[in-house]
Amino acid sequence: MSQTKAGPFTLPALPYEQNALQPAISSRTLNFHYGQHHQGYVNKLNKLVLDTELEGLTLEEIIVKTTGRPEKLSIFNNAAQVWNHTFYWNSLSPNGGGEASGELHRKIEASFGSYENLIKEFAKSGMEQFGSGWAWLVKEDDALKIIKTPNAENPLSQKKGTALLTLDVWEHAYYLDYQNKRNDYLETVLNKLINWEFASKNLAA
């Protein structure tokens, strides 16, 4: 994903209508998750960076400059969550699911043995992330890997390769539709919504 423009930041438009992911993800969930949670991170970030040395930087620059700095934790959390959520919306598609093609398909087979193994490991990573966080498909050292990060952390902050896809495993991402059945949410999204076209673009970038 290309660098996000410098602030003041605005809520990026969804790449589809709010009801486009139904029934896997309801419009009610999108209304809360995108319209309130994501918007809230944008609003808070703009307030936090106003009149600071971080004002005018891109999201990516703010994330890098605040990573590991306890006194900047609130700024990091909100900047990273704005970035993570934008990445998440693009990781989903109403026409998603199925197997990847081209170079991404070859990388998946080389790194995981099969598409089925990738899906299993992706879902497992999301389930094993205790509490709030994210599961990611990343490219690192010319191989694909699945990693998980807590809270607002991401591959950029942890220097763990290039992000290709992400799954949000904060409860607000799925609770209205799946309650405590996180595994059902993960399997449904991976099988029906995951956006391999977006991952292929990130792989080629």
One Martini backbone bead per residue (centre of mass of N, CA, C, O) as a GRO file, in nm:
protein
  205
    1MET     BB    1   0.096   0.036   0.024
    2SER     BB    2   0.087   0.347  -0.008
    3GLN     BB    3   0.146   0.634   0.108
    4THR     BB    4   0.009   0.835   0.332
    5LYS     BB    5  -0.094   1.126   0.359
    6ALA     BB    6  -0.063   1.403   0.502
    7GLY     BB    7  -0.169   1.591   0.735
    8PRO     BB    8  -0.469   1.615   0.778
    9PHE     BB    9  -0.677   1.357   0.846
   10THR     BB   10  -0.883   1.124   0.670
   11LEU     BB   11  -1.138   0.924   0.587
   12PRO     BB   12  -1.130   0.670   0.398
   13ALA     BB   13  -1.272   0.529   0.151
   14LEU     BB   14  -1.442   0.279   0.068
   15PRO     BB   15  -1.413   0.013  -0.182
   16TYR     BB   16  -1.720  -0.008  -0.085
   17GLU     BB   17  -2.008  -0.080   0.024
   18GLN     BB   18  -2.148  -0.136   0.339
   19ASN     BB   19  -2.320  -0.399   0.203
   20ALA     BB   20  -2.105  -0.580   0.028
   21LEU     BB   21  -2.024  -0.814   0.265
   22GLN     BB   22  -2.271  -0.955   0.257
   23PRO     BB   23  -2.305  -1.184   0.519
   24ALA     BB   24  -2.019  -1.189   0.649
   25ILE     BB   25  -2.049  -0.865   0.669
   26SER     BB   26  -2.224  -0.631   0.805
   27SER     BB   27  -2.347  -0.313   0.793
   28ARG     BB   28  -2.343  -0.274   1.097
   29THR     BB   29  -2.046  -0.329   1.139
   30LEU     BB   30  -1.941  -0.114   0.939
   31ASN     BB   31  -2.065   0.130   1.081
   32PHE     BB   32  -1.896   0.096   1.342
   33HIS     BB   33  -1.606   0.032   1.247
   34TYR     BB   34  -1.577   0.266   1.039
   35GLY     BB   35  -1.763   0.515   1.145
   36GLN     BB   36  -1.626   0.499   1.448
   37HIS     BB   37  -1.350   0.373   1.492
   38HIS     BB   38  -1.189   0.487   1.254
   39GLN     BB   39  -1.277   0.781   1.292
   40GLY     BB   40  -1.166   0.807   1.582
   41TYR     BB   41  -0.865   0.778   1.510
   42VAL     BB   42  -0.850   1.024   1.328
   43ASN     BB   43  -0.940   1.240   1.528
   44LYS     BB   44  -0.724   1.186   1.747
   45LEU     BB   45  -0.471   1.226   1.578
   46ASN     BB   46  -0.515   1.523   1.500
   47LYS     BB   47  -0.499   1.624   1.794
   48LEU     BB   48  -0.213   1.504   1.878
   49VAL     BB   49  -0.037   1.652   1.629
   50LEU     BB   50  -0.101   1.924   1.696
   51ASP     BB   51   0.169   2.127   1.726
   52THR     BB   52   0.386   1.923   1.628
   53GLU     BB   53   0.655   1.747   1.483
   54LEU     BB   54   0.426   1.553   1.331
   55GLU     BB   55   0.312   1.756   1.168
   56GLY     BB   56   0.283   1.660   0.820
   57LEU     BB   57   0.306   1.371   0.831
   58THR     BB   58   0.291   1.061   0.764
   59LEU     BB   59   0.183   0.776   0.885
   60GLU     BB   60   0.448   0.618   0.851
   61GLU     BB   61   0.627   0.827   0.993
   62ILE     BB   62   0.482   0.823   1.265
   63ILE     BB   63   0.518   0.527   1.331
   64VAL     BB   64   0.829   0.522   1.327
   65LYS     BB   65   0.874   0.768   1.539
   66THR     BB   66   0.683   0.614   1.781
   67THR     BB   67   0.818   0.361   1.810
   68GLY     BB   68   0.903   0.277   2.140
   69ARG     BB   69   0.751   0.543   2.269
   70PRO     BB   70   0.581   0.598   2.550
   71GLU     BB   71   0.518   0.914   2.509
   72LYS     BB   72   0.381   0.816   2.204
   73LEU     BB   73   0.154   0.596   2.222
   74SER     BB   74  -0.109   0.737   2.134
   75ILE     BB   75  -0.013   0.813   1.856
   76PHE     BB   76   0.061   0.537   1.756
   77ASN     BB   77  -0.212   0.394   1.790
   78ASN     BB   78  -0.374   0.582   1.596
   79ALA     BB   79  -0.198   0.564   1.344
   80ALA     BB   80  -0.197   0.252   1.317
   81GLN     BB   81  -0.510   0.220   1.305
   82VAL     BB   82  -0.552   0.373   1.049
   83TRP     BB   83  -0.369   0.196   0.873
   84ASN     BB   84  -0.485  -0.086   0.935
   85HIS     BB   85  -0.778  -0.033   0.843
   86THR     BB   86  -0.719   0.043   0.552
   87PHE     BB   87  -0.588  -0.232   0.490
   88TYR     BB   88  -0.831  -0.409   0.561
   89TRP     BB   89  -1.039  -0.309   0.354
   90ASN     BB   90  -0.845  -0.396   0.112
   91SER     BB   91  -0.842  -0.712   0.203
   92LEU     BB   92  -1.131  -0.680   0.099
   93SER     BB   93  -1.401  -0.847  -0.103
   94PRO     BB   94  -1.689  -0.924  -0.271
   95ASN     BB   95  -1.475  -1.094  -0.484
   96GLY     BB   96  -1.351  -1.288  -0.300
   97GLY     BB   97  -1.157  -1.546  -0.269
   98GLY     BB   98  -1.008  -1.812  -0.328
   99GLU     BB   99  -0.747  -1.834  -0.539
  100ALA     BB  100  -0.459  -1.747  -0.626
  101SER     BB  101  -0.242  -1.595  -0.869
  102GLY     BB  102   0.043  -1.637  -1.008
  103GLU     BB  103   0.296  -1.531  -0.813
  104LEU     BB  104   0.138  -1.571  -0.552
  105HIS     BB  105   0.081  -1.869  -0.588
  106ARG     BB  106   0.378  -1.957  -0.595
  107LYS     BB  107   0.451  -1.846  -0.312
  108ILE     BB  108   0.251  -2.013  -0.150
  109GLU     BB  109   0.360  -2.293  -0.229
  110ALA     BB  110   0.656  -2.242  -0.135
  111SER     BB  111   0.576  -2.155   0.175
  112PHE     BB  112   0.307  -2.374   0.238
  113GLY     BB  113   0.239  -2.595  -0.014
  114SER     BB  114  -0.060  -2.455   0.010
  115TYR     BB  115  -0.353  -2.297   0.025
  116GLU     BB  116  -0.471  -2.453   0.267
  117ASN     BB  117  -0.232  -2.393   0.460
  118LEU     BB  118  -0.262  -2.092   0.465
  119ILE     BB  119  -0.548  -2.075   0.581
  120LYS     BB  120  -0.486  -2.227   0.843
  121GLU     BB  121  -0.259  -2.033   0.946
  122PHE     BB  122  -0.419  -1.774   0.946
  123ALA     BB  123  -0.642  -1.864   1.143
  124LYS     BB  124  -0.455  -1.952   1.373
  125SER     BB  125  -0.327  -1.676   1.424
  126GLY     BB  126  -0.593  -1.532   1.498
  127MET     BB  127  -0.657  -1.722   1.742
  128GLU     BB  128  -0.366  -1.679   1.898
  129GLN     BB  129  -0.448  -1.392   1.945
  130PHE     BB  130  -0.446  -1.236   2.231
  131GLY     BB  131  -0.688  -1.055   2.203
  132SER     BB  132  -0.593  -0.785   2.054
  133GLY     BB  133  -0.548  -0.765   1.683
  134TRP     BB  134  -0.336  -0.920   1.422
  135ALA     BB  135  -0.326  -1.070   1.096
  136TRP     BB  136  -0.050  -1.156   0.866
  137LEU     BB  137   0.062  -1.118   0.535
  138VAL     BB  138   0.407  -1.159   0.443
  139LYS     BB  139   0.710  -1.029   0.306
  140GLU     BB  140   1.023  -1.215   0.366
  141ASP     BB  141   1.292  -1.293   0.210
  142ASP     BB  142   1.112  -1.401  -0.044
  143ALA     BB  143   0.888  -1.481   0.164
  144LEU     BB  144   0.608  -1.618   0.315
  145LYS     BB  145   0.418  -1.497   0.605
  146ILE     BB  146   0.280  -1.545   0.930
  147ILE     BB  147   0.156  -1.293   1.150
  148LYS     BB  148   0.129  -1.143   1.476
  149THR     BB  149  -0.036  -0.859   1.642
  150PRO     BB  150  -0.074  -0.635   1.888
  151ASN     BB  151  -0.310  -0.423   1.872
  152ALA     BB  152  -0.140  -0.173   1.670
  153GLU     BB  153   0.049  -0.347   1.553
  154ASN     BB  154   0.292  -0.392   1.280
  155PRO     BB  155   0.519  -0.456   1.036
  156LEU     BB  156   0.639  -0.170   1.045
  157SER     BB  157   0.702  -0.155   1.357
  158GLN     BB  158   0.848  -0.462   1.351
  159LYS     BB  159   1.012  -0.529   1.099
  160LYS     BB  160   0.822  -0.768   0.913
  161GLY     BB  161   0.804  -0.666   0.638
  162THR     BB  162   0.558  -0.695   0.383
  163ALA     BB  163   0.243  -0.618   0.351
  164LEU     BB  164  -0.050  -0.791   0.206
  165LEU     BB  165  -0.236  -0.880   0.458
  166THR     BB  166  -0.535  -0.850   0.677
  167LEU     BB  167  -0.668  -0.933   1.011
  168ASP     BB  168  -0.915  -0.846   1.228
  169VAL     BB  169  -0.922  -0.931   1.602
  170TRP     BB  170  -1.103  -0.744   1.705
  171GLU     BB  171  -1.414  -0.753   1.835
  172HIS     BB  172  -1.542  -0.519   1.655
  173ALA     BB  173  -1.513  -0.689   1.378
  174TYR     BB  174  -1.737  -0.947   1.485
  175TYR     BB  175  -1.951  -0.950   1.726
  176LEU     BB  176  -2.228  -0.881   1.588
  177ASP     BB  177  -2.207  -1.154   1.402
  178TYR     BB  178  -2.025  -1.381   1.606
  179GLN     BB  179  -1.931  -1.300   1.865
  180ASN     BB  180  -1.711  -1.550   2.003
  181LYS     BB  181  -1.663  -1.660   1.691
  182ARG     BB  182  -1.374  -1.614   1.549
  183ASN     BB  183  -1.335  -1.855   1.356
  184ASP     BB  184  -1.579  -1.799   1.175
  185TYR     BB  185  -1.482  -1.530   1.074
  186LEU     BB  186  -1.211  -1.615   0.952
  187GLU     BB  187  -1.315  -1.833   0.754
  188THR     BB  188  -1.511  -1.654   0.598
  189VAL     BB  189  -1.315  -1.439   0.498
  190LEU     BB  190  -1.106  -1.628   0.360
  191ASN     BB  191  -1.329  -1.770   0.163
  192LYS     BB  192  -1.500  -1.481   0.062
  193LEU     BB  193  -1.304  -1.187   0.096
  194ILE     BB  194  -1.028  -1.219   0.016
  195ASN     BB  195  -0.772  -1.002  -0.145
  196TRP     BB  196  -0.557  -1.103  -0.388
  197GLU     BB  197  -0.512  -0.850  -0.559
  198PHE     BB  198  -0.391  -0.677  -0.334
  199ALA     BB  199  -0.157  -0.870  -0.267
  200SER     BB  200  -0.025  -0.859  -0.550
  201LYS     BB  201   0.042  -0.557  -0.545
  202ASN     BB  202   0.226  -0.572  -0.292
  203LEU     BB  203   0.428  -0.777  -0.408
  204ALA     BB  204   0.512  -0.583  -0.661
  205ALA     BB  205   0.612  -0.314  -0.502
   0.00000   0.00000   0.00000
